[in-house]
Amino acid sequence: MNRVLCEGGPTLLGELVDAGAISEICVTLAPKLAKSQPVGHREPSRLSVPVAMRLEHALTCDDYLFLKYRR
């Protein structure tokens, strides 16, 4: 497949980053404050350095911020 849309939490995201399978990421920032939630035990990343992304698009709506980054 040339394109796969995937939604998941930090564990799935970490596995996809380690596999080099992320070329684009969409992030939504909501104007909400919440107490920290446990996400379970995670192994350290196998990446030697962080993967750089560039901001491709930003949009606001009702105090939400929608961001799109690309490799």
Sequence and secondary structure as in RCSB ss.txt:
>XXXX:A:sequence
MNRVLCEGGPTLLGELVDAGAISEICVTLAPKLAKSQPVGHREPSRLSVPVAMRLEHALTCDDYLFLKYRR
>XXXX:A:secstr
         HHHHHHHHHTT  SEEEEEE S                SS    EEEEEEEETTEEEEEEE 
